[in-house]
C-alpha cells in the first residue's frame, strides 16, 4: 500500500513535560538524563517499514555538518524510530531527535502542498514524480531516501533543537516550522557537494 505523507514534525511538548510515543522503549537513559555526547540509537522499524538509514550513516553525516558543535549543544540523542503513517521525524524538547522508518516499498505519495514546498529538493535528488488528482506519486531509491532523511529531515529537526537552545528558557522552540525549514534548506545547500563526496553518490544533474 502506498503511503501518503503530509509531513508532521511539530516539536513535542505539553504542560511543560515532553511527550513520547507509546511504542518507545527506553534502551538508554537519554530520555531522562543529560548525555556527555550524542547517542545514536535504533528501534525496530515496525511492520511494513524499513530503516534504509543506518546508524553509521548518521555518524558519517554529522561529521560534515557545518558548526555541528554549536548546533548540537544540549542534544542527547538521534533515534531511528519505528515508522508511522504521516510521520517522518520529530523533535522532543528534552534534546532527542527521531527519524521515522520508511515504507519498505520505497515509493511514496506526498500531498500537493508538501511536494510543492520541497520540489526543488526532489528534483536535485532525481526523484521521479507523477501528479495525480490530489497528490504526487514519487519513486525513491535507497540513496535518495537516505539523502532526503539526512539532508532534510535530520537537519529540520536539528533546526528545531538549535532554535530551542537559543531561547532564554531553553524550554520550547521560539520560531517554529519556518525557522526549521529555512535551517534545513540553507545547510542542505552548503553541504550538498560534501554529501555526495562523503557518501560516494552523485544525484541528478541539469
Steps between C-alpha positions, in 0.01 A plus 500: 500500500634841409546745784394862462686744723405854591808539709457529876800617699353719771728502805345301784433663833190541715443644843872549545568129455632334183264263322609157386334251271370192677721267297825655616701264716778646710818339372722758662454782746500785248126550562555613857872572546729750331762324289868585468480436126222447247369142510397329176231238551264288290159346561337220305354661187156343536285298261517632145793730573878484469798701621674579173694752707751335736674620813831505311345739245404743776851486645652577159250778440552691823872515426429725201232726654640855517510631859387163635643570845293819523178357358517178704566662839249347741399224257488161673397253230407432139266203475393297198142444614227266382297606198155653519268627225526874454820542699861532391668664797451671833694706752438447871568797726737301718764495228401190301458487123309208345501401133221266394552176311403509130238282326666183369372547144691833488255678266284752682217749449530861617227757533519765229585774748789305651633398161495858371682625811778245441492468122846649447653251742324205335625616160857527628472147635366377166177368651252400230155642565155486345214736577170333583163650593593623848855378559837424343622144466879494551743220421800489736805277499708423809757775443224757456324390818819528703583842357147631559497376859845642576512819295145602579329310783799485735604857423141620551480341845848628583369844411225460760759400758728792422201735513405371847855526633521863390201595717557629851295226667619222264152359550330536163575600142441868434486533122318183399483316169623779275826531690554122491421481127729793417773345715469171311498654153792734571721227642397251233629741236828549685548126549386364164839447333658373821210259546548351152871463566457347846229253399652428157184586309414745223143620461309658217684755289337754263 
